[in-house]
Amino acid sequence: MGLFKKSHKNQDKQAAFFTALVKIRNSEKFSEYATKAGASFAAFDGKPVLRGKKTGVLNGVADHDMTGIVQFPSMTALNALY
């Protein structure tokens, strides 16, 4: 319980990361969505860290086409997005 309180207390001092595993069904609509999502992330100081298409899997099965990671300055900023 002490660890939770400590990390909760410091949530504005550490970066928070949003990770999306994306299955693309319609590439045109996905392009529209990606543009809008990028603007939404930026409004809350989110900065893209990584985005790319899946090229292989080391172990197991991956049911997604792309991965995206966005960094926010804090968990509070990330939660504000929602």
Beta strands, then each sheet from edge to edge (+ up, - down):
strand 1: 16-22
strand 2: 47-53
strand 3: 66-72
sheet 1: 1+ 3- 2+
end
